[in-house]
Amino acid sequence: GVAMSERTVGLVFQKGINRVVGTVAGCLAVVLSLYFLDLVHWAGGQSCEVYVIVLLVTVVSGVVYHGKSQKWFPNYDYAFFVTAMTYDYLLLTSYKYHNNDEDAYLTLYRILAICVAAVVVVLVTVFVFPDYAGDYLLQALPERTLKTARCVEQTIDHW
């Protein structure tokens, strides 16, 4: 079952848009950071790359946290969180590949696949299931809650 509070039932579409905006922003920030790390590697050697990565993660996470706490864009608070998570995850997982020419494309393909998936999610949300976020969820919530309650009762009775 799906657990929702009444306040968020109509906000599924907005949360989906926040996820897409945050994911794309995080992916773009990773691409820029990897190019910056290549410049650092070229200019200063591999020894200072680790310090630069720690600095990048700290600065990006700090800016995102500050933006969320200052309510720069109140309707996109969740996008700030997704941006930070996407950035940190992709940067740290792709760091080990960015110096190897063959494996560097793996990171770019991963980012491209994430962006394509984000576009597909938006298209499906807008064109295939446009009413899913409103009335359908309000009608489906009592039925799914009842099914979940019955499942819990059966589990308790079994044990």
Residue, then its C-alpha position, 0 to 999 in steps of 0.5 A: g500500500v501507499a502511505m500518504s497524509e491528506r496534505t500531500v495527496g494533491l501534491v504528487f505532480q508537484k513532487g514529481i516535478n521537484r524530483v526531475v528539477g533536482t535530478v537534472a540540476g544534480c547531474l549538471a553539477v556533477v558534469l561541471s564538477l568532473y570537468f573541474l576535477d580534470l582541470v585540477h588533476w592537470a594543474g595540480g596533480q592527483s594529490c589535491e583531487v581528494y581535497v577538492i572533492v571534499l571542498l566541492v561536496t561541502v560547498v554544494s551541500g552547504v549552498v543547497y542547505h542554505g537555499k532550502s533554509q532561506k526559502w529561495f524557492p519555497n515550492y521547490d524545497y524538495a528539489f534542493f534535497v534531491t539536487a544534493m543527494t544526486y550530486d553527492y551520490l553521482l560525484l562520489t561514485s563517478y570519481k574513481y572512473h573520471n581519470n580512466d578514458e574508457d570508464a569516463y564515458l560510463t559516468l556520462y552515460r549514467i548521467l545521460a540515462i538519468c536525464v532521459a529517465a527524468v524526461v520520460v517521467v515528466l512525459v508520462t506524468v503530463f500526458v498518460f496519467p495527468d489526473y493521477a495526482g488528484d481525484y484518483l488518489l483521493q478515491a484510491l486511498p480509503e480502499r488501499t488503507l482498508k486492504t493494508a489493514r486487512c493484510v495486517e490483521q491476517t498477519i497478526d492472526h497467522w502468528 
